[in-house]
């Protein structure tokens, strides 16, 4: 069974920084894509950033130039470095991984809370 565990969330003031980590129970090299999603109260879950097995990345416009997604295949972790945080970044952040074989398999972490407030 694939396990994904997020960590690094917390309370920060606007303009502050946080680094989120997603630790996998096994090798992450098998995953075609890994991504970070977030869900704010009363809103649907949204895609924040994606990193593919080849290293290509994509970001939501709302976080572009502020967030950086990365993966470390030797540590089996995926990180999200968040800079210049805004109150609207407040949400539960979720780690996601997709594996494509003859079908697409998707895995989720339990989420970590990020609160940006003065």
C-alpha positions in Angstrom: 0.0 0.0 0.0 1.3 3.4 -0.9 1.5 5.9 1.9 1.9 9.7 1.5 2.5 11.8 4.6 2.6 15.6 4.5 4.5 17.7 7.1 5.7 21.3 7.6 2.4 23.1 7.9 1.8 25.7 10.5 1.0 29.3 11.3 2.9 32.1 9.6 2.4 35.8 9.1 1.8 37.4 5.7 5.1 37.6 3.8 6.5 34.6 5.6 7.8 31.3 4.3 7.1 27.6 4.9 8.4 24.4 3.4 6.1 21.5 3.0 7.3 18.0 2.6 5.6 14.8 1.4 7.2 11.6 2.4 6.3 8.4 0.5 6.5 4.9 1.9 8.4 3.7 -1.1 10.2 4.9 -4.2 8.7 8.0 -5.8 10.5 7.3 -9.1 7.6 5.1 -10.2 5.1 8.1 -10.1 4.6 9.8 -13.4 3.4 12.9 -11.7 3.4 14.3 -8.2 1.6 17.4 -7.1 0.4 19.6 -4.4 -3.3 20.6 -4.0 -5.0 22.7 -1.4 -8.5 23.2 -0.1 -9.6 26.3 1.7 -12.8 26.3 3.9 -15.9 26.4 1.7 -13.9 25.9 -1.5 -13.1 23.0 -3.8 -9.7 21.4 -3.8 -7.4 23.1 -6.3 -4.2 22.2 -8.0 -1.2 24.2 -6.8 1.8 22.8 -8.4 2.8 19.7 -10.4 6.2 18.0 -11.0 6.5 15.2 -13.6 8.9 12.4 -13.6 11.0 14.2 -16.2 11.3 17.2 -14.0 8.9 19.5 -15.8 6.8 21.7 -13.5 3.6 23.7 -13.6 2.1 26.1 -11.2 -1.2 27.7 -10.6 -1.2 31.4 -11.5 -2.0 32.4 -8.0 1.3 30.9 -6.7 3.6 31.3 -9.7 6.9 32.9 -8.8 6.2 32.4 -5.1 6.1 28.6 -4.7 8.7 26.0 -5.9 8.0 22.3 -6.2 10.7 19.8 -6.1 11.3 16.1 -5.7 14.2 14.0 -4.3 14.2 10.5 -5.6 16.9 9.4 -3.2 14.9 10.5 -0.1 11.5 9.6 -1.7 10.2 13.1 -0.8 8.5 15.9 -2.6 8.7 19.4 -1.3 6.9 22.7 -1.7 8.8 25.8 -0.8 6.4 28.7 -0.2 7.5 32.3 -0.1 5.8 35.6 0.3 2.7 33.9 1.8 -0.6 35.6 1.6 -3.8 35.1 3.7 -5.4 33.6 0.7 -2.9 30.8 0.8 -4.5 29.5 3.9 -5.7 26.0 3.3 -5.1 22.3 3.9 -2.4 21.2 1.6 -2.4 17.7 0.1 0.2 15.6 -1.5 -0.8 13.7 -4.6 0.9 11.1 -6.7 -0.2 9.4 -10.0 1.0 6.2 -11.4 0.1 5.3 -15.0 0.3 1.6 -16.0 -2.6 0.1 -17.9 -4.8 2.4 -15.7 -4.2 5.5 -13.7 -3.6 5.0 -10.0 -3.9 8.1 -7.7 -2.8 8.4 -4.1 -3.4 11.2 -1.5 -1.9 12.2 1.8 -3.9 13.2 4.8 -3.1 16.9 4.4 -1.3 19.5 6.4 -2.7 22.9 7.6 -1.2 26.1 6.4 -2.5 29.3 8.1 -1.4 32.7 7.0 -2.6 35.4 9.4 -1.3 38.5 11.1 
